[in-house]
Amino acid sequence: MGPGRRPISLFVDQASFQGSVHGFLECVQCHVDAAEIPHPDVLKKVQCQTCHEAAVSGAHALLGGKGPACSSCHGSHAISPPPKVESVICKKCHALVVEEYGKSVHGMALVKGNGDVALCLNCHGSVHELKKVRDPGSPVYPLNLPRTCGICHGDPELARRHGIAVTNAYQLYMDSIHGRALARSGLLVAANCSSCHGFHGIRPKDDPASKVNRMNVPSTCGTCHAGILVVYAESVHGKAVRNGDAAPVCIDCHSAHQIRRVEGAPWQLQAIRECGTCHEESLKTYRDTFHGKVTALGFTRVAKCSDCHTAHAIFPSSDPRAAVSPAKIVATCQQCHPQATAAFAEFHPHADYHNKERFPKLYYTYLFMTALLVGTMSLFGLHTVLWFPRSLLERIRRRRARAGEELEP
């Protein structure tokens, strides 16, 4: 009889026990206080560390006795070797997490028989040495997480084998502004893998529920860059994205993993080309200007797209909030040209000299200058062609004259 005079079953399936990994043991080797008959009313808790001292450690053992006992994972009498898919065991306590994992890109790959997929212990470490997430020794501690993910996502061969587009995500991330802030400065607030992709429920980027789905990228980045998100959301790009139209999101301009400092010349020059992937005509007309030709040579000390239109608060020129609106255009030009006036600001940085209807003066000026240049080059070219035979004959005559002078006594 148990406490409160309740009957307690002491039956143990002998066949199951004999087939377990402990089948060779005697009962009293675990239940040391049951050596005498009758047994005590309450048997002491089995101390597994008597034999498995090294295994009884980690976060589970550090829960002050409130965590899972050994039997929670291994069973009590019918102890079998641990299954290959440990989520079967983890699910006993972490049902919601395992359910979330099952819907993830990793969980779905596991169902398809992918032998390379990350399992619980691949990320969290050995179950017997398991550490809390906030423990600096944990593989999923923010400072360690990129290296843990990089075991798979830093292997180009594995990426190619499974059709992962980014074959060196780990290397790109570690060289990014986020990776350097984490690895070199130890900033725990820097974005790591889970900040963008999530923890257990990592979805493919084409999944609408994915944190890195194009529609969700702004809000994902906005988790840290909240101020920029507010500005971007009201811009022409942000509104277009919300309407389901094709428009740039954060990763189009800054990339996904190799995010660089915006102050650097390489990034600023690349940003001009990036804007041109959508605004092809604007890039072409920009390249025709002094600003565009200087940046084409690799210099950044002239106006670039973001200098005039701003980086995130981009609005139509008809919107008073736009940096290129009539109300703000002079102030925008004065950032580089302090003496700029309203007349100065009438300059068209994207004027198309082929467009006679919109820019008639520029169009006819272009025709005049082209005709002048072609006419001048043609005239001097004809002059050169006509002068060449005369010059050649003159050289021959002078050579003969010098030869005759040398023969005279």
Rosetta blueprint (number, residue, H / E / L):
1 M L
2 G E
3 P H
4 G H
5 R H
6 R E
7 P L
8 I L
9 S L
10 L L
11 F L
12 V L
13 D L
14 Q H
15 A H
16 S H
17 F H
18 Q H
19 G L
20 S L
21 V L
22 H L
23 G L
24 F L
25 L L
26 E L
27 C H
28 V H
29 Q H
30 C L
31 H L
32 V H
33 D H
34 A H
35 A L
36 E L
37 I L
38 P L
39 H L
40 P L
41 D L
42 V L
43 L L
44 K L
45 K L
46 V L
47 Q L
48 C H
49 Q H
50 T H
51 C L
52 H L
53 E L
54 A L
55 A L
56 V L
57 S L
58 G H
59 A H
60 H H
61 A H
62 L L
63 L L
64 G L
65 G L
66 K L
67 G L
68 P L
69 A L
70 C H
71 S H
72 S H
73 C H
74 H H
75 G L
76 S L
77 H L
78 A L
79 I L
80 S L
81 P L
82 P L
83 P L
84 K L
85 V L
86 E L
87 S H
88 V H
89 I H
90 C H
91 K L
92 K L
93 C L
94 H L
95 A H
96 L H
97 V H
98 V H
99 E H
100 E H
101 Y H
102 G H
103 K L
104 S L
105 V H
106 H H
107 G H
108 M H
109 A H
110 L H
111 V H
112 K L
113 G L
114 N L
115 G L
116 D L
117 V L
118 A L
119 L L
120 C H
121 L H
122 N H
123 C H
124 H H
125 G L
126 S L
127 V H
128 H H
129 E H
130 L L
131 K L
132 K L
133 V L
134 R L
135 D L
136 P L
137 G L
138 S L
139 P L
140 V L
141 Y L
142 P L
143 L L
144 N L
145 L H
146 P H
147 R H
148 T H
149 C H
150 G H
151 I H
152 C H
153 H H
154 G L
155 D L
156 P H
157 E H
158 L H
159 A H
160 R H
161 R H
162 H L
163 G L
164 I L
165 A L
166 V L
167 T L
168 N L
169 A H
170 Y H
171 Q H
172 L H
173 Y H
174 M H
175 D L
176 S L
177 I H
178 H H
179 G H
180 R H
181 A H
182 L H
183 A H
184 R L
185 S L
186 G L
187 L L
188 L L
189 V L
190 A L
191 A L
192 N L
193 C H
194 S H
195 S H
196 C H
197 H H
198 G L
199 F L
200 H L
201 G L
202 I L
203 R L
204 P L
205 K L
206 D L
207 D L
208 P L
209 A L
210 S L
211 K L
212 V L
213 N L
214 R L
215 M L
216 N L
217 V H
218 P H
219 S H
220 T H
221 C H
222 G H
223 T L
224 C L
225 H L
226 A H
227 G H
228 I H
229 L H
230 V H
231 V H
232 Y H
233 A H
234 E H
235 S L
236 V H
237 H H
238 G H
239 K H
240 A H
241 V H
242 R H
243 N L
244 G L
245 D L
246 A L
247 A L
248 P L
249 V L
250 C H
251 I H
252 D H
253 C H
254 H H
255 S L
256 A L
257 H L
258 Q L
259 I L
260 R L
261 R L
262 V L
263 E L
264 G L
265 A H
266 P H
267 W H
268 Q H
269 L H
270 Q H
271 A H
272 I H
273 R H
274 E H
275 C H
276 G H
277 T L
278 C L
279 H L
280 E H
281 E H
282 S H
283 L H
284 K H
285 T H
286 Y H
287 R H
288 D L
289 T L
290 F H
291 H H
292 G H
293 K H
294 V H
295 T H
296 A H
297 L L
298 G L
299 F L
300 T L
301 R L
302 V L
303 A L
304 K L
305 C H
306 S H
307 D H
308 C H
309 H H
310 T L
311 A L
312 H L
313 A L
314 I L
315 F L
316 P L
317 S L
318 S L
319 D L
320 P L
321 R L
322 A L
323 A L
324 V L
325 S L
326 P L
327 A L
328 K L
329 I H
330 V H
331 A H
332 T H
333 C H
334 Q L
335 Q L
336 C L
337 H L
338 P L
339 Q L
340 A L
341 T L
342 A L
343 A L
344 F H
345 A H
346 E H
347 F L
348 H L
349 P L
350 H L
351 A L
352 D L
353 Y L
354 H L
355 N L
356 K L
357 E L
358 R L
359 F L
360 P H
361 K H
362 L H
363 Y H
364 Y H
365 T H
366 Y H
367 L H
368 F H
369 M H
370 T H
371 A H
372 L H
373 L H
374 V H
375 G H
376 T H
377 M H
378 S H
379 L H
380 F H
381 G H
382 L H
383 H H
384 T H
385 V H
386 L H
387 W H
388 F H
389 P H
390 R H
391 S H
392 L H
393 L H
394 E H
395 R H
396 I H
397 R H
398 R H
399 R H
400 R H
401 A H
402 R H
403 A H
404 G H
405 E H
406 E H
407 L H
408 E L
409 P L
